[in-house]
Amino acid sequence: MDKNILECSSLTKTFTQGENIIYAVNSCNLKIESGSFTAIYGASGSGKTTLLHLLSALDNPTSGNVFINGKDIHKMNDADVSKFRKNEIGFIFQNFNLLPILTAEENIMMAAASNPSFSKIYFDEICEHLGIKNRLHHMPHELSGGQQQRTAVARALINRPKIVFADEPTGNLDRKSASELIALLSSSNKSFGQTILMVTHDVSISETADTVYNMEDGVLTRIK
């Protein structure tokens, strides 16, 4: 099996602004090894979140290809893309995106709905690892920001996805909670073998990763 779980080539996303063409993502090439922790940092507006959305099939490129586990995700139909995202991709959002009317446990379990390979043992192990086992029956508004984000991480990991995408996962956390979350992501990467790709504006956080890229004006450059 190819050691690279994700590859993209000449990936480009453009927008038209009047008579000008804006390159949000400009001919990016990227290879991510299975089981690695990769970080992409850059300032707001650099294109890193747009790139993450292209890589995770949340948006379509203007040109270029994205392969995950050898599958060209942008050549799938809508139904296959939805199934692929559910079964093989985990996503951690900056704003948590927890449903306010569900408990922490119910938010996590929604991602595992109709998954025949769901494991209660794995569920318990993840929640123990993330330190939320005693908060599962609480509603999101009863959780701290850090606990909400940990719940979102558990939701992203529950189906044992091939790769987890994290979009500014510490953006709404204080420095202490942010550092704890990054440590947990790094630990989950090592403990569960999850491949993680994170985008962040904080270069100090990105230093935790195995491989680090900088993104500026839509151009991706490897720095570590």
C-alpha positions in Angstrom: 0.0 0.0 0.0 1.2 3.5 -0.8 2.5 5.2 2.3 0.9 8.5 1.3 -2.8 8.6 2.4 -3.4 12.0 0.7 -1.9 13.5 -2.4 -2.9 16.6 -4.4 -1.4 18.0 -7.5 -1.6 21.5 -9.1 -4.6 22.1 -6.8 -6.1 25.6 -7.7 -9.1 27.6 -6.6 -9.9 30.9 -8.2 -12.5 33.6 -7.7 -13.5 36.4 -10.0 -13.5 39.9 -8.6 -14.6 42.3 -11.3 -12.0 41.8 -14.0 -9.5 40.3 -11.7 -8.9 36.6 -11.0 -8.1 35.9 -7.3 -6.0 32.8 -6.6 -7.2 31.6 -3.2 -5.2 28.4 -3.7 -2.5 28.6 -6.3 -1.3 25.3 -7.8 -0.6 23.5 -4.5 1.2 20.1 -4.4 1.0 18.1 -1.2 1.7 14.6 0.0 0.7 13.4 3.5 2.0 10.1 4.9 -0.4 7.7 6.7 -0.2 8.2 10.5 1.5 11.6 10.3 0.6 14.9 11.9 0.8 17.7 9.4 0.2 21.4 10.1 -0.3 24.3 7.7 0.0 27.8 9.2 -0.6 31.1 7.7 -2.3 34.5 8.3 -6.0 35.1 8.0 -6.9 35.2 4.3 -3.8 33.2 3.2 -6.0 30.4 1.7 -5.3 27.7 4.2 -9.0 27.0 5.1 -9.9 27.1 1.4 -7.2 24.5 0.9 -8.5 22.3 3.7 -12.0 22.4 2.3 -10.7 21.3 -1.1 -8.7 18.5 0.4 -11.7 17.2 2.4 -14.3 17.5 -0.4 -16.2 20.3 1.2 -15.5 22.5 -1.8 -14.6 21.8 -5.5 -11.3 23.0 -7.1 -11.1 25.1 -10.2 -8.4 22.6 -11.4 -6.2 19.9 -10.0 -6.7 16.6 -8.3 -7.1 15.3 -4.7 -6.5 11.6 -3.9 -7.3 10.1 -0.5 -6.4 6.4 -0.2 -6.0 6.3 -4.0 -9.5 7.7 -4.7 -9.9 10.9 -6.7 -12.5 12.5 -4.4 -13.5 15.2 -6.9 -14.5 12.7 -9.5 -17.1 11.1 -7.2 -20.9 11.9 -7.5 -22.6 13.7 -4.6 -23.9 10.5 -2.9 -20.5 8.8 -3.0 -18.7 11.9 -1.7 -21.2 12.1 1.2 -20.6 8.4 2.1 -16.8 8.9 1.7 -16.8 11.9 4.1 -18.9 10.0 6.7 -16.8 6.9 6.7 -13.3 8.0 5.9 -12.9 11.6 6.9 -13.1 13.3 10.3 -13.5 17.1 10.6 -12.8 19.3 13.6 -14.3 22.8 13.2 -13.1 26.0 14.9 -16.7 26.7 16.2 -17.2 23.2 17.5 -20.5 22.8 15.6 -22.2 20.8 18.4 -26.0 20.5 18.3 -27.2 22.5 21.3 -30.2 20.2 22.0 -28.1 17.0 22.3 -25.8 15.9 25.0 -22.1 15.5 24.5 -22.6 11.7 24.1 -25.4 12.2 21.6 -23.3 14.7 19.5 -20.6 12.1 19.3 -22.9 9.2 18.5 -24.6 11.1 15.7 -21.4 10.7 13.7 -21.5 6.9 14.3 -25.1 6.5 13.3 -25.5 3.5 11.0 -21.9 2.6 11.3 -21.8 -1.2 11.4 -18.2 -1.2 12.8 -19.0 1.0 15.8 -17.2 -0.1 18.9 -18.4 0.8 22.4 -14.9 -0.1 23.7 -13.3 2.3 21.3 -15.9 5.0 22.2 -15.0 4.6 25.9 -11.3 4.6 25.1 -11.6 7.9 23.2 -13.7 9.6 25.8 -11.3 8.5 28.5 -8.3 9.7 26.5 -9.9 13.1 25.9 -10.9 13.5 29.5 -14.7 13.9 28.8 -16.0 10.6 30.2 -17.6 12.3 33.1 -19.2 15.1 30.9 -21.0 12.9 28.4 -24.5 13.6 29.8 -24.0 17.3 29.8 -25.5 19.7 27.2 -23.0 21.8 25.2 -23.9 25.0 27.1 -22.9 23.2 30.3 -19.4 22.5 29.0 -16.4 24.8 28.9 -14.9 25.8 25.5 -12.2 23.2 25.9 -14.7 20.5 26.8 -16.8 21.3 23.8 -13.8 21.1 21.5 -12.8 17.8 23.1 -16.3 16.5 22.4 -15.9 17.7 18.8 -12.5 15.8 18.6 -14.2 12.6 19.9 -16.9 13.0 17.2 -14.2 13.3 14.5 -12.4 10.2 15.7 -15.4 7.9 16.5 -15.6 6.3 13.0 -11.8 5.7 12.9 -11.5 7.9 9.8 -8.5 7.5 7.5 -7.7 11.1 8.0 -8.8 13.9 10.3 -8.9 17.5 9.1 -8.8 20.2 11.8 -9.7 23.8 10.9 -8.2 26.3 13.4 -9.3 23.9 16.2 -7.8 26.2 18.9 -9.1 29.5 17.5 -11.9 29.9 20.1 -9.9 28.6 23.1 -7.7 30.3 25.6 -4.0 29.6 25.5 -4.0 26.9 28.2 -7.0 25.0 26.6 -5.4 25.4 23.2 -2.1 23.9 24.4 -4.0 21.0 26.0 -6.0 20.3 22.9 -2.9 20.3 20.6 -1.2 17.9 23.1 -4.3 15.7 22.9 -4.4 15.7 19.1 -0.7 14.8 19.1 -1.4 12.0 21.6 -4.4 10.7 19.6 -2.2 10.7 16.5 0.3 8.5 18.3 -2.2 6.4 20.4 -4.8 5.7 17.7 -2.6 6.0 14.5 -4.9 8.8 13.2 -3.5 10.9 10.3 -4.1 14.5 11.2 -4.0 17.6 9.0 -4.4 20.9 10.9 -4.5 24.5 9.7 -3.7 27.2 12.1 -2.6 30.9 12.3 -0.4 30.1 15.3 3.1 29.0 14.3 4.0 27.9 17.9 1.2 25.4 17.7 2.3 24.1 14.3 5.7 23.2 15.7 4.2 20.2 17.5 3.5 18.6 14.1 5.8 16.1 12.2 5.6 18.2 9.0 4.9 21.9 8.7 3.9 24.0 5.7 3.5 27.8 5.4 0.7 29.2 3.2 0.9 32.8 1.9 -1.3 34.3 -0.9 -2.5 30.8 -1.8 1.0 29.4 -2.2 2.0 26.4 -0.1 5.7 26.0 1.0 7.1 23.3 3.2 9.3 24.5 6.0 9.7 21.4 8.1 
